[in-house]
Amino acid sequence: MRMSRIVRIAADILYPAVLIFGLYVVAHGHLTPGGGFQGGAVIATAGALVIVAYSYKEVTGWLKKNVLMGQEVIGLFGFIGVGLLALAFGQVFFFNYLANSGSLFGIPVPYGINAGELNTAGVIPLMNFAVGIEVWGGLTIVILYLLSGLEKEGC
Amino acid sequence: MKKMLVVGVSLLILAAFFGAMAMSFSFGSPKMTDMDDYFLRNGQEQTGSNNECTAVVFDFRGFDTLGESTVLFCAIVGAALMFRKMQGGEEYEDE
């Protein structure tokens, strides 16, 4: 059952805004409050919004379960892979090998209050992205699975 | 009347219990501060992250986050198993 046209158009307008806000929370996890888990949860609410506004059958055409499951697996293995890559640099598991290195995400940060720079914090942003993708896929697919019982009812 | 008395006495005992609990802790002056001080003094320079919480969660305690991600993954695999499509002729088992 779809909601009225007003609700559907409002959901259409809000969907990209919620996505962008969630990605902002993920990308700025090392500067502002938030991080991978919180940003991923915000993005998952965008999926819930579309499911509420449209019917379950229509939404399964746009949000594919295979793609979301792949996102989840890629996120988890990306997280572990970023941690394991430290072994290639001759460090221990989960060592922050990119921080203060001057390369990607490697600008040194002084102690104390500063303006904040996106290109800092070493592997933390990479891990934030990995966890964000994982939570995004995971929470959305849980909503889809919990609603899959509606398939027989024809809603 | 008797019920009111019972409720009143129970509330009083509960209030005394939680009040004593709150009084017995000294907030703001922990006994061991070495680890907190280390994170606050060196976390920003060592990890380059202005957000100290993220520095602790994703760097100093990366294993904790790894466990969290694994728990989330296992929960979703469990949900997927519960709500999977039934094969031909397969039914839920009734106890």
gemmi code that builds the backbone of each chain (N, CA, C; Angstrom):
import gemmi

chains = {
    "A": [
        ("MET", (0.837, -1.206, 0.000), (0.000, 0.000, 0.000), (0.861, 1.241, 0.000)),
        ("ARG", (0.645, 2.141, -0.965), (1.463, 3.351, -0.990), (0.741, 4.451, -0.216)),
        ("MET", (1.549, 5.352, 0.285), (0.988, 6.523, 0.968), (0.508, 7.525, -0.085)),
        ("SER", (-0.032, 8.664, 0.385), (-0.587, 9.649, -0.546), (0.533, 10.336, -1.320)),
        ("ARG", (0.155, 11.079, -2.354), (1.124, 11.728, -3.231), (1.979, 12.732, -2.463)),
        ("ILE", (1.385, 13.412, -1.489), (2.141, 14.401, -0.710), (3.297, 13.724, 0.015)),
        ("VAL", (2.993, 12.593, 0.661), (4.029, 11.888, 1.416), (5.103, 11.368, 0.486)),
        ("ARG", (4.687, 10.872, -0.685), (5.666, 10.296, -1.600), (6.614, 11.361, -2.125)),
        ("ILE", (6.067, 12.550, -2.470), (6.933, 13.595, -3.014), (7.847, 14.139, -1.917)),
        ("ALA", (7.330, 14.238, -0.685), (8.184, 14.678, 0.423), (9.305, 13.680, 0.653)),
        ("ALA", (9.006, 12.383, 0.538), (10.048, 11.366, 0.707), (11.067, 11.467, -0.415)),
        ("ASP", (10.596, 11.730, -1.655), (11.532, 11.889, -2.769), (12.494, 13.025, -2.517)),
        ("ILE", (11.961, 14.144, -1.968), (12.826, 15.312, -1.744), (13.782, 15.049, -0.587)),
        ("LEU", (13.284, 14.373, 0.459), (14.110, 14.188, 1.658), (15.163, 13.103, 1.490)),
        ("TYR", (14.912, 12.147, 0.570), (15.814, 10.994, 0.459), (17.259, 11.405, 0.182)),
        ("PRO", (17.537, 12.230, -0.858), (18.940, 12.623, -1.065), (19.496, 13.463, 0.065)),
        ("ALA", (18.644, 14.295, 0.704), (19.141, 15.124, 1.803), (19.601, 14.251, 2.967)),
        ("VAL", (18.825, 13.212, 3.281), (19.205, 12.317, 4.377), (20.475, 11.551, 4.014)),
        ("LEU", (20.564, 11.121, 2.748), (21.771, 10.415, 2.300), (23.002, 11.291, 2.461)),
        ("ILE", (22.887, 12.560, 2.027), (24.043, 13.453, 2.080), (24.421, 13.743, 3.523)),
        ("PHE", (23.411, 13.910, 4.375), (23.741, 14.172, 5.785), (24.438, 12.968, 6.405)),
        ("GLY", (23.960, 11.770, 6.089), (24.607, 10.576, 6.634), (26.038, 10.440, 6.153)),
        ("LEU", (26.260, 10.700, 4.858), (27.623, 10.611, 4.335), (28.518, 11.680, 4.949)),
        ("TYR", (27.935, 12.854, 5.245), (28.711, 13.900, 5.913), (29.136, 13.445, 7.311)),
        ("VAL", (28.203, 12.812, 8.033), (28.546, 12.337, 9.378), (29.647, 11.288, 9.299)),
        ("VAL", (29.589, 10.410, 8.266), (30.621, 9.388, 8.122), (31.962, 10.026, 7.781)),
        ("ALA", (31.956, 10.960, 6.819), (33.218, 11.512, 6.333), (33.899, 12.381, 7.377)),
        ("HIS", (33.131, 13.034, 8.234), (33.710, 13.901, 9.260), (33.781, 13.209, 10.616)),
        ("GLY", (33.857, 11.876, 10.604), (33.858, 11.163, 11.869), (35.028, 11.502, 12.756)),
        ("HIS", (36.176, 11.889, 12.165), (37.349, 12.181, 12.982), (37.428, 13.641, 13.392)),
        ("LEU", (36.443, 14.456, 12.991), (36.468, 15.878, 13.364), (35.281, 16.274, 14.235)),
        ("THR", (34.097, 15.800, 13.880), (32.882, 16.192, 14.596), (32.266, 14.958, 15.250)),
        ("PRO", (31.330, 15.156, 16.175), (30.645, 14.006, 16.759), (30.000, 13.138, 15.688)),
        ("GLY", (30.077, 11.843, 15.885), (29.553, 10.914, 14.896), (30.633, 9.949, 14.480)),
        ("GLY", (30.418, 9.293, 13.370), (31.359, 8.301, 12.888), (30.661, 7.294, 11.999)),
        ("GLY", (31.300, 6.167, 11.810), (30.768, 5.186, 10.882), (29.425, 4.630, 11.300)),
        ("PHE", (29.290, 4.220, 12.559), (28.045, 3.606, 13.008), (26.894, 4.599, 12.928)),
        ("GLN", (27.125, 5.800, 13.452), (26.039, 6.785, 13.501), (25.628, 7.206, 12.101)),
        ("GLY", (26.620, 7.483, 11.233), (26.298, 7.897, 9.878), (25.591, 6.800, 9.107)),
        ("GLY", (26.043, 5.559, 9.294), (25.368, 4.451, 8.625), (23.931, 4.306, 9.072)),
        ("ALA", (23.687, 4.520, 10.360), (22.310, 4.445, 10.864), (21.459, 5.550, 10.262)),
        ("VAL", (22.030, 6.758, 10.100), (21.277, 7.858, 9.484), (20.908, 7.502, 8.058)),
        ("ILE", (21.863, 6.908, 7.307), (21.565, 6.538, 5.922), (20.500, 5.452, 5.884)),
        ("ALA", (20.539, 4.524, 6.848), (19.537, 3.458, 6.859), (18.142, 4.023, 7.089)),
        ("THR", (18.024, 5.123, 7.838), (16.697, 5.723, 8.012), (16.151, 6.249, 6.698)),
        ("ALA", (17.040, 6.632, 5.751), (16.557, 7.058, 4.436), (15.841, 5.896, 3.741)),
        ("GLY", (16.430, 4.701, 3.859), (15.761, 3.533, 3.294), (14.422, 3.280, 3.948)),
        ("ALA", (14.368, 3.427, 5.286), (13.106, 3.221, 5.998), (12.059, 4.234, 5.550)),
        ("LEU", (12.516, 5.475, 5.305), (11.584, 6.525, 4.837), (10.949, 6.137, 3.518)),
        ("VAL", (11.763, 5.651, 2.592), (11.219, 5.275, 1.278), (10.293, 4.081, 1.411)),
        ("ILE", (10.634, 3.138, 2.306), (9.768, 1.963, 2.481), (8.421, 2.388, 3.044)),
        ("VAL", (8.425, 3.355, 3.973), (7.157, 3.813, 4.548), (6.327, 4.523, 3.495)),
        ("ALA", (6.966, 5.352, 2.652), (6.210, 6.156, 1.703), (5.684, 5.324, 0.544)),
        ("TYR", (6.507, 4.384, 0.055), (6.074, 3.531, -1.051), (5.749, 2.149, -0.493)),
        ("SER", (5.354, 1.260, -1.361), (5.032, -0.086, -0.895), (6.296, -0.939, -0.880)),
        ("TYR", (6.225, -2.046, -0.133), (7.386, -2.925, -0.012), (7.786, -3.479, -1.370)),
        ("LYS", (6.799, -3.800, -2.210), (7.104, -4.428, -3.504), (7.875, -3.474, -4.407)),
        ("GLU", (7.451, -2.184, -4.412), (8.145, -1.225, -5.242), (9.573, -1.020, -4.766)),
        ("VAL", (9.742, -0.975, -3.437), (11.055, -0.645, -2.890), (12.044, -1.771, -3.148)),
        ("THR", (11.584, -3.032, -3.139), (12.532, -4.127, -3.394), (13.086, -4.062, -4.808)),
        ("GLY", (12.423, -3.311, -5.705), (13.016, -3.110, -7.020), (14.190, -2.150, -6.989)),
        ("TRP", (14.180, -1.220, -6.044), (15.262, -0.209, -5.981), (16.355, -0.638, -5.021)),
        ("LEU", (15.964, -1.121, -3.840), (16.956, -1.552, -2.851), (17.081, -3.064, -2.961)),
        ("LYS", (18.114, -3.499, -3.691), (18.277, -4.944, -3.918), (18.953, -5.586, -2.711)),
        ("LYS", (18.412, -6.750, -2.297), (18.992, -7.428, -1.129), (20.414, -7.891, -1.401)),
        ("ASN", (20.678, -8.322, -2.647), (22.034, -8.802, -2.957), (23.040, -7.678, -2.832)),
        ("VAL", (22.663, -6.484, -3.356), (23.586, -5.352, -3.307), (23.859, -4.954, -1.862)),
        ("LEU", (22.791, -4.933, -1.035), (22.967, -4.516, 0.360), (23.819, -5.524, 1.126)),
        ("MET", (23.597, -6.832, 0.845), (24.414, -7.858, 1.505), (25.866, -7.723, 1.070)),
        ("GLY", (26.085, -7.424, -0.229), (27.452, -7.214, -0.710), (28.107, -6.036, -0.045)),
        ("GLN", (27.331, -4.954, 0.135), (27.845, -3.778, 0.850), (28.316, -4.156, 2.246)),
        ("GLU", (27.511, -4.969, 2.905), (27.842, -5.339, 4.283), (29.144, -6.137, 4.326)),
        ("VAL", (29.245, -7.119, 3.408), (30.452, -7.952, 3.385), (31.671, -7.109, 3.028)),
        ("ILE", (31.499, -6.218, 2.021), (32.626, -5.374, 1.611), (33.059, -4.474, 2.757)),
        ("GLY", (32.091, -3.931, 3.496), (32.430, -3.062, 4.625), (33.226, -3.795, 5.679)),
        ("LEU", (32.749, -4.983, 6.062), (33.444, -5.726, 7.126), (34.840, -6.126, 6.681)),
        ("PHE", (34.956, -6.642, 5.434), (36.276, -7.098, 4.991), (37.193, -5.919, 4.696)),
        ("GLY", (36.616, -4.775, 4.280), (37.441, -3.588, 4.116), (38.011, -3.121, 5.441)),
        ("PHE", (37.186, -3.174, 6.469), (37.641, -2.785, 7.814), (38.795, -3.671, 8.273)),
        ("ILE", (38.617, -4.999, 8.124), (39.683, -5.917, 8.535), (40.905, -5.743, 7.637)),
        ("GLY", (40.656, -5.484, 6.336), (41.774, -5.337, 5.414), (42.618, -4.119, 5.716)),
        ("VAL", (41.949, -2.997, 6.064), (42.705, -1.796, 6.434), (43.545, -2.073, 7.673)),
        ("GLY", (42.987, -2.844, 8.623), (43.762, -3.192, 9.806), (44.920, -4.117, 9.475)),
        ("LEU", (44.677, -5.063, 8.559), (45.734, -6.039, 8.223), (46.845, -5.411, 7.402)),
        ("LEU", (46.522, -4.327, 6.663), (47.520, -3.681, 5.805), (48.681, -3.136, 6.625)),
        ("ALA", (48.440, -2.929, 7.928), (49.530, -2.444, 8.785), (50.663, -3.454, 8.838)),
        ("LEU", (50.360, -4.750, 8.665), (51.418, -5.762, 8.690), (52.378, -5.551, 7.527)),
        ("ALA", (51.850, -5.061, 6.380), (52.713, -4.811, 5.230), (53.688, -3.668, 5.506)),
        ("PHE", (53.318, -2.755, 6.398), (54.195, -1.636, 6.748), (55.115, -1.993, 7.909)),
        ("GLY", (55.117, -3.264, 8.306), (56.006, -3.689, 9.384), (55.527, -3.268, 10.761)),
        ("GLN", (54.196, -3.077, 10.901), (53.648, -2.685, 12.196), (52.711, -3.785, 12.704)),
        ("VAL", (52.137, -3.551, 13.860), (51.217, -4.541, 14.413), (49.819, -4.315, 13.851)),
        ("PHE", (48.928, -5.294, 14.073), (47.540, -5.227, 13.602), (46.861, -3.983, 14.161)),
        ("PHE", (46.134, -3.247, 13.316), (45.380, -2.045, 13.683), (46.252, -0.857, 14.010)),
        ("PHE", (47.550, -0.894, 13.647), (48.383, 0.291, 13.882), (48.011, 1.375, 12.876)),
        ("ASN", (48.039, 2.624, 13.335), (47.660, 3.756, 12.482), (48.866, 4.176, 11.661)),
        ("TYR", (49.093, 3.476, 10.531), (50.328, 3.682, 9.775), (50.280, 4.917, 8.901)),
        ("LEU", (49.095, 5.510, 8.680), (48.997, 6.679, 7.795), (49.079, 7.999, 8.556)),
        ("ALA", (48.861, 7.979, 9.861), (48.830, 9.238, 10.617), (50.220, 9.872, 10.640)),
        ("ASN", (50.270, 11.177, 10.436), (51.502, 11.969, 10.470), (52.524, 11.521, 9.433)),
        ("SER", (52.075, 10.824, 8.370), (53.024, 10.366, 7.364), (53.167, 11.370, 6.233)),
        ("GLY", (52.275, 12.336, 6.138), (52.369, 13.340, 5.089), (51.664, 12.957, 3.803)),
        ("SER", (51.262, 11.691, 3.670), (50.568, 11.271, 2.444), (49.064, 11.359, 2.675)),
        ("LEU", (48.309, 10.399, 2.144), (46.847, 10.407, 2.270), (46.427, 10.433, 3.739)),
        ("PHE", (45.574, 11.370, 4.094), (45.082, 11.523, 5.476), (46.231, 11.625, 6.464)),
        ("GLY", (47.340, 12.246, 6.067), (48.531, 12.186, 6.914), (49.077, 13.509, 7.371)),
        ("ILE", (48.274, 14.587, 7.380), (48.789, 15.874, 7.835), (48.927, 15.837, 9.352)),
        ("PRO", (50.077, 16.218, 9.902), (50.226, 16.212, 11.366), (49.312, 17.228, 12.019)),
        ("VAL", (48.838, 16.882, 13.209), (47.919, 17.755, 13.951), (48.605, 18.181, 15.236)),
        ("PRO", (48.648, 19.483, 15.537), (49.258, 19.921, 16.790), (48.342, 19.663, 17.969)),
        ("TYR", (48.940, 19.599, 19.147), (48.150, 19.416, 20.369), (47.389, 20.688, 20.677)),
        ("GLY", (46.136, 20.561, 21.067), (45.353, 21.713, 21.462), (44.232, 22.013, 20.486)),
        ("ILE", (43.622, 23.186, 20.678), (42.476, 23.564, 19.856), (42.964, 23.975, 18.475)),
        ("ASN", (42.348, 23.404, 17.421), (42.673, 23.846, 16.068), (41.436, 23.761, 15.203)),
        ("ALA", (41.577, 24.326, 13.990), (40.392, 24.466, 13.145), (39.894, 23.129, 12.631)),
        ("GLY", (40.783, 22.150, 12.494), (40.363, 20.866, 11.965), (40.585, 20.797, 10.470)),
        ("GLU", (41.142, 19.699, 10.031), (41.467, 19.513, 8.609), (40.956, 18.136, 8.223)),
        ("LEU", (40.283, 18.039, 7.062), (39.703, 16.751, 6.674), (40.780, 15.725, 6.353)),
        ("ASN", (41.943, 16.200, 5.939), (42.993, 15.306, 5.439), (43.915, 14.859, 6.572)),
        ("THR", (43.350, 14.462, 7.691), (44.163, 14.041, 8.835), (43.687, 12.681, 9.325)),
        ("ALA", (44.302, 12.196, 10.371), (43.827, 11.053, 11.167), (44.125, 9.690, 10.569)),
        ("GLY", (44.941, 9.606, 9.503), (45.442, 8.304, 9.068), (44.349, 7.340, 8.636)),
        ("VAL", (44.343, 6.148, 9.231), (43.414, 5.107, 8.780), (42.025, 5.298, 9.353)),
        ("ILE", (41.833, 6.243, 10.284), (40.522, 6.378, 10.929), (39.420, 6.716, 9.919)),
        ("PRO", (39.620, 7.671, 8.983), (38.556, 7.904, 8.001), (38.265, 6.698, 7.119)),
        ("LEU", (39.329, 5.959, 6.743), (39.090, 4.760, 5.927), (38.229, 3.756, 6.686)),
        ("MET", (38.552, 3.547, 7.973), (37.760, 2.616, 8.778), (36.348, 3.140, 8.970)),
        ("ASN", (36.208, 4.474, 9.113), (34.874, 5.053, 9.238), (34.040, 4.752, 8.008)),
        ("PHE", (34.652, 4.920, 6.824), (33.912, 4.643, 5.588), (33.518, 3.180, 5.514)),
        ("ALA", (34.460, 2.290, 5.867), (34.156, 0.861, 5.806), (32.999, 0.515, 6.733)),
        ("VAL", (33.065, 0.997, 7.975), (32.003, 0.691, 8.935), (30.693, 1.350, 8.508)),
        ("GLY", (30.774, 2.568, 7.935), (29.563, 3.240, 7.466), (28.868, 2.452, 6.377)),
        ("ILE", (29.641, 1.953, 5.415), (29.044, 1.149, 4.338), (28.428, -0.117, 4.912)),
        ("GLU", (29.111, -0.716, 5.888), (28.597, -1.958, 6.466), (27.273, -1.716, 7.186)),
        ("VAL", (27.228, -0.653, 8.017), (26.011, -0.401, 8.791), (24.866, 0.013, 7.872)),
        ("TRP", (25.195, 0.781, 6.834), (24.195, 1.180, 5.852), (23.519, -0.059, 5.262)),
        ("GLY", (24.341, -0.973, 4.707), (23.765, -2.170, 4.114), (23.057, -3.027, 5.140)),
        ("GLY", (23.674, -3.179, 6.316), (23.140, -4.095, 7.315), (21.796, -3.665, 7.844)),
        ("LEU", (21.661, -2.411, 8.253), (20.391, -1.990, 8.857), (19.284, -1.947, 7.817)),
        ("THR", (19.626, -1.543, 6.571), (18.588, -1.521, 5.537), (18.095, -2.925, 5.230)),
        ("ILE", (19.039, -3.888, 5.173), (18.611, -5.249, 4.814), (17.810, -5.862, 5.950)),
        ("VAL", (18.082, -5.459, 7.201), (17.269, -5.980, 8.308), (15.831, -5.494, 8.185)),
        ("ILE", (15.664, -4.197, 7.832), (14.299, -3.685, 7.642), (13.604, -4.461, 6.525)),
        ("LEU", (14.333, -4.686, 5.407), (13.717, -5.401, 4.286), (13.337, -6.820, 4.682)),
        ("TYR", (14.221, -7.492, 5.443), (13.915, -8.873, 5.829), (12.729, -8.928, 6.781)),
        ("LEU", (12.671, -7.967, 7.717), (11.553, -7.997, 8.657), (10.233, -7.730, 7.955)),
        ("LEU", (10.275, -6.975, 6.834), (9.038, -6.697, 6.096), (8.719, -7.764, 5.071)),
        ("SER", (9.625, -8.718, 4.849), (9.403, -9.672, 3.758), (8.231, -10.597, 4.045)),
        ("GLY", (7.767, -10.655, 5.297), (6.571, -11.424, 5.592), (5.332, -10.846, 4.956)),
        ("LEU", (5.394, -9.548, 4.561), (4.241, -8.893, 3.942), (4.008, -9.371, 2.524)),
        ("GLU", (4.982, -10.071, 1.951), (4.873, -10.450, 0.553), (3.605, -11.255, 0.278)),
        ("LYS", (3.259, -12.154, 1.213), (2.094, -13.001, 0.985), (0.793, -12.205, 1.148)),
        ("GLU", (0.838, -11.171, 2.012), (-0.383, -10.404, 2.252), (-0.718, -9.520, 1.051)),
        ("GLY", (0.251, -9.261, 0.187), (-0.007, -8.451, -0.979), (-0.017, -6.957, -0.705)),
        ("CYS", (0.666, -6.523, 0.365), (0.720, -5.090, 0.669), (1.764, -4.390, -0.203)),
    ],
    "B": [
        ("MET", (-5.701, 1.568, 52.601), (-4.834, 2.206, 53.592), (-3.563, 1.409, 53.786)),
        ("LYS", (-3.761, 0.076, 53.940), (-2.600, -0.777, 54.134), (-1.720, -0.785, 52.880)),
        ("LYS", (-2.410, -0.764, 51.707), (-1.685, -0.773, 50.432), (-0.839, 0.494, 50.288)),
        ("MET", (-1.459, 1.644, 50.653), (-0.740, 2.919, 50.587), (0.511, 2.874, 51.457)),
        ("LEU", (0.347, 2.283, 52.633), (1.482, 2.214, 53.570), (2.617, 1.387, 52.972)),
        ("VAL", (2.224, 0.250, 52.377), (3.238, -0.633, 51.782), (3.976, 0.096, 50.670)),
        ("VAL", (3.206, 0.782, 49.808), (3.831, 1.498, 48.688), (4.749, 2.596, 49.204)),
        ("GLY", (4.276, 3.321, 50.233), (5.088, 4.411, 50.770), (6.397, 3.918, 51.352)),
        ("VAL", (6.306, 2.835, 52.134), (7.529, 2.298, 52.746), (8.490, 1.797, 51.682)),
        ("SER", (7.950, 1.145, 50.632), (8.813, 0.646, 49.557), (9.520, 1.789, 48.869)),
        ("LEU", (8.762, 2.871, 48.576), (9.365, 4.031, 47.917), (10.458, 4.630, 48.781)),
        ("LEU", (10.198, 4.697, 50.104), (11.188, 5.278, 51.016), (12.466, 4.453, 51.011)),
        ("ILE", (12.297, 3.117, 51.047), (13.482, 2.239, 51.058), (14.258, 2.394, 49.762)),
        ("LEU", (13.525, 2.470, 48.623), (14.184, 2.634, 47.322), (14.951, 3.945, 47.271)),
        ("ALA", (14.300, 5.046, 47.764), (14.943, 6.357, 47.739), (16.193, 6.348, 48.601)),
        ("ALA", (16.111, 5.710, 49.774), (17.280, 5.652, 50.654), (18.405, 4.869, 49.993)),
        ("PHE", (18.043, 3.750, 49.317), (19.041, 2.913, 48.652), (19.777, 3.691, 47.575)),
        ("PHE", (18.987, 4.344, 46.662), (19.633, 5.046, 45.557), (20.364, 6.289, 46.044)),
        ("GLY", (19.813, 6.941, 47.089), (20.511, 8.098, 47.643), (21.858, 7.713, 48.217)),
        ("ALA", (21.882, 6.588, 48.958), (23.154, 6.135, 49.530), (24.140, 5.770, 48.431)),
        ("MET", (23.622, 5.131, 47.354), (24.490, 4.789, 46.219), (25.104, 6.039, 45.616)),
        ("ALA", (24.254, 7.081, 45.382), (24.741, 8.296, 44.734), (25.730, 9.026, 45.627)),
        ("MET", (25.482, 8.981, 46.957), (26.375, 9.697, 47.867), (27.732, 9.000, 47.974)),
        ("SER", (27.720, 7.639, 47.885), (28.950, 6.915, 48.183), (29.976, 7.049, 47.069)),
        ("PHE", (29.531, 7.400, 45.833), (30.503, 7.603, 44.754), (30.974, 9.042, 44.769)),
        ("SER", (32.246, 9.249, 44.471), (32.758, 10.609, 44.347), (32.979, 10.883, 42.875)),
        ("PHE", (32.028, 11.584, 42.261), (32.121, 11.867, 40.836), (33.151, 12.957, 40.593)),
        ("GLY", (33.871, 12.844, 39.475), (34.815, 13.879, 39.096), (36.200, 13.704, 39.668)),
        ("SER", (36.402, 12.740, 40.555), (37.749, 12.532, 41.092), (38.052, 11.042, 41.116)),
        ("PRO", (38.312, 10.444, 39.945), (38.606, 9.014, 39.907), (39.972, 8.713, 40.524)),
        ("LYS", (40.124, 7.464, 40.993), (41.371, 7.107, 41.665), (42.511, 6.945, 40.675)),
        ("MET", (42.215, 6.240, 39.550), (43.265, 6.002, 38.563), (43.026, 6.902, 37.361)),
        ("THR", (43.962, 7.771, 37.024), (43.774, 8.679, 35.895), (44.877, 8.545, 34.851)),
        ("ASP", (45.763, 7.561, 34.979), (46.912, 7.499, 34.083), (46.484, 7.336, 32.629)),
        ("MET", (45.544, 6.383, 32.393), (45.164, 6.101, 31.012), (44.397, 7.266, 30.397)),
        ("ASP", (43.479, 7.872, 31.178), (42.726, 9.021, 30.653), (43.684, 10.148, 30.278)),
        ("ASP", (44.641, 10.420, 31.185), (45.577, 11.506, 30.917), (46.401, 11.220, 29.671)),
        ("TYR", (46.785, 9.942, 29.510), (47.576, 9.593, 28.319), (46.784, 9.858, 27.055)),
        ("PHE", (45.500, 9.414, 27.034), (44.678, 9.628, 25.840), (44.519, 11.122, 25.569)),
        ("LEU", (44.263, 11.900, 26.614), (43.983, 13.321, 26.404), (45.240, 14.079, 25.965)),
        ("ARG", (46.394, 13.717, 26.518), (47.618, 14.449, 26.191), (48.166, 14.057, 24.831)),
        ("ASN", (48.158, 12.733, 24.517), (48.879, 12.264, 23.339), (47.982, 11.811, 22.194)),
        ("GLY", (46.692, 11.626, 22.460), (45.830, 11.061, 21.421), (45.768, 11.915, 20.182)),
        ("GLN", (45.693, 13.230, 20.361), (45.534, 14.103, 19.208), (46.773, 14.088, 18.315)),
        ("GLU", (47.945, 14.096, 18.919), (49.165, 14.117, 18.109), (49.447, 12.754, 17.494)),
        ("GLN", (49.155, 11.685, 18.234), (49.530, 10.364, 17.727), (48.607, 9.893, 16.619)),
        ("THR", (47.296, 10.153, 16.750), (46.376, 9.669, 15.735), (45.988, 10.749, 14.738)),
        ("GLY", (46.192, 12.017, 15.062), (45.810, 13.080, 14.148), (44.325, 13.334, 14.100)),
        ("SER", (43.567, 12.786, 15.056), (42.121, 12.930, 15.039), (41.700, 13.936, 16.094)),
        ("ASN", (40.978, 14.974, 15.666), (40.522, 15.967, 16.636), (39.437, 15.421, 17.544)),
        ("ASN", (38.677, 14.464, 17.051), (37.613, 13.858, 17.848), (38.215, 12.723, 18.676)),
        ("GLU", (38.341, 12.976, 19.964), (39.057, 12.018, 20.800), (38.298, 10.695, 20.923)),
        ("CYS", (36.962, 10.779, 20.891), (36.181, 9.534, 20.987), (36.486, 8.623, 19.812)),
        ("THR", (36.519, 9.187, 18.603), (36.830, 8.376, 17.435), (38.249, 7.847, 17.512)),
        ("ALA", (39.167, 8.666, 18.042), (40.547, 8.202, 18.181), (40.616, 6.985, 19.084)),
        ("VAL", (39.840, 7.004, 20.164), (39.870, 5.860, 21.081), (39.170, 4.660, 20.452)),
        ("VAL", (37.998, 4.898, 19.850), (37.199, 3.773, 19.369), (37.834, 3.098, 18.161)),
        ("PHE", (38.411, 3.893, 17.247), (38.915, 3.305, 16.007), (40.416, 3.061, 16.036)),
        ("ASP", (41.134, 3.631, 16.981), (42.588, 3.443, 16.961), (43.072, 2.718, 18.209)),
        ("PHE", (42.891, 3.337, 19.374), (43.419, 2.709, 20.592), (42.669, 1.426, 20.906)),
        ("ARG", (41.378, 1.398, 20.613), (40.587, 0.201, 20.887), (39.957, -0.314, 19.608)),
        ("GLY", (40.780, -0.505, 18.585), (40.253, -0.994, 17.311), (39.629, -2.355, 17.418)),
        ("PHE", (40.130, -3.185, 18.328), (39.576, -4.532, 18.475), (38.130, -4.470, 18.935)),
        ("ASP", (37.808, -3.479, 19.755), (36.435, -3.317, 20.223), (35.496, -3.073, 19.046)),
        ("THR", (35.923, -2.187, 18.134), (35.097, -1.889, 16.964), (35.013, -3.088, 16.039)),
        ("LEU", (36.114, -3.844, 15.938), (36.076, -5.069, 15.128), (35.030, -6.035, 15.675)),
        ("GLY", (34.996, -6.182, 17.002), (33.983, -7.044, 17.594), (32.580, -6.541, 17.342)),
        ("GLU", (32.400, -5.220, 17.436), (31.073, -4.647, 17.183), (30.609, -4.946, 15.771)),
        ("SER", (31.519, -4.739, 14.790), (31.155, -4.995, 13.395), (30.801, -6.458, 13.205)),
        ("THR", (31.563, -7.343, 13.849), (31.291, -8.772, 13.694), (29.949, -9.146, 14.298)),
        ("VAL", (29.632, -8.531, 15.445), (28.333, -8.817, 16.073), (27.198, -8.369, 15.172)),
        ("LEU", (27.345, -7.180, 14.568), (26.313, -6.682, 13.647), (26.149, -7.633, 12.469)),
        ("PHE", (27.296, -8.062, 11.907), (27.255, -8.981, 10.771), (26.546, -10.281, 11.153)),
        ("CYS", (26.885, -10.831, 12.327), (26.267, -12.097, 12.740), (24.772, -11.921, 12.951)),
        ("ALA", (24.358, -10.788, 13.547), (22.932, -10.543, 13.770), (22.186, -10.518, 12.453)),
        ("ILE", (22.791, -9.885, 11.438), (22.083, -9.759, 10.163), (22.066, -11.084, 9.422)),
        ("VAL", (23.137, -11.867, 9.561), (23.117, -13.208, 8.960), (22.038, -14.053, 9.626)),
        ("GLY", (21.868, -13.899, 10.942), (20.813, -14.629, 11.629), (19.437, -14.225, 11.153)),
        ("ALA", (19.206, -12.906, 10.967), (17.916, -12.436, 10.468), (17.671, -12.958, 9.062)),
        ("ALA", (18.715, -12.961, 8.242), (18.571, -13.462, 6.875), (18.221, -14.944, 6.876)),
        ("LEU", (18.788, -15.692, 7.822), (18.458, -17.125, 7.900), (17.015, -17.326, 8.327)),
        ("MET", (16.552, -16.504, 9.274), (15.186, -16.672, 9.776), (14.156, -16.354, 8.714)),
        ("PHE", (14.402, -15.298, 7.929), (13.391, -14.822, 6.977), (13.717, -15.248, 5.553)),
        ("ARG", (14.471, -16.325, 5.385), (14.861, -16.722, 4.029), (13.646, -17.261, 3.271)),
        ("LYS", (13.827, -17.342, 1.965), (12.769, -17.942, 1.135), (12.761, -19.441, 1.368)),
        ("MET", (11.557, -20.011, 1.573), (11.457, -21.440, 1.799), (11.690, -22.187, 0.496)),
        ("GLN", (12.419, -23.292, 0.591), (12.570, -24.162, -0.584), (11.244, -24.874, -0.851)),
        ("GLY", (11.155, -25.552, -1.992), (9.915, -26.212, -2.361), (9.519, -27.266, -1.347)),
        ("GLY", (8.320, -27.113, -0.767), (7.822, -28.111, 0.171), (8.341, -27.962, 1.576)),
        ("GLU", (9.238, -26.972, 1.831), (9.800, -26.821, 3.176), (8.831, -26.031, 4.042)),
        ("GLU", (8.679, -26.458, 5.261), (7.754, -25.783, 6.176), (8.462, -25.479, 7.473)),
        ("TYR", (7.944, -24.537, 8.236), (8.466, -24.296, 9.580), (8.121, -25.476, 10.474)),
        ("GLU", (9.077, -25.855, 11.312), (8.818, -26.985, 12.207), (8.024, -26.505, 13.415)),
        ("ASP", (6.956, -27.222, 13.710), (6.192, -26.911, 14.925), (6.623, -27.851, 16.031)),
        ("GLU", (6.820, -27.303, 17.176), (7.244, -28.153, 18.308), (6.057, -28.937, 18.824)),
    ],
}
model = gemmi.Model(1)
for chain_id, residues in chains.items():
    chain = gemmi.Chain(chain_id)
    for i, (resn, *xyz) in enumerate(residues, 1):
        res = gemmi.Residue()
        res.name, res.seqid = resn, gemmi.SeqId(i, " ")
        for name, pos in zip(("N", "CA", "C"), xyz):
            atom = gemmi.Atom()
            atom.name, atom.element = name, gemmi.Element(name[0])
            atom.pos, atom.b_iso = gemmi.Position(*pos), 0.0
            res.add_atom(atom)
        chain.add_residue(res)
    model.add_chain(chain)
structure = gemmi.Structure()
structure.add_model(model)
structure.setup_entities()
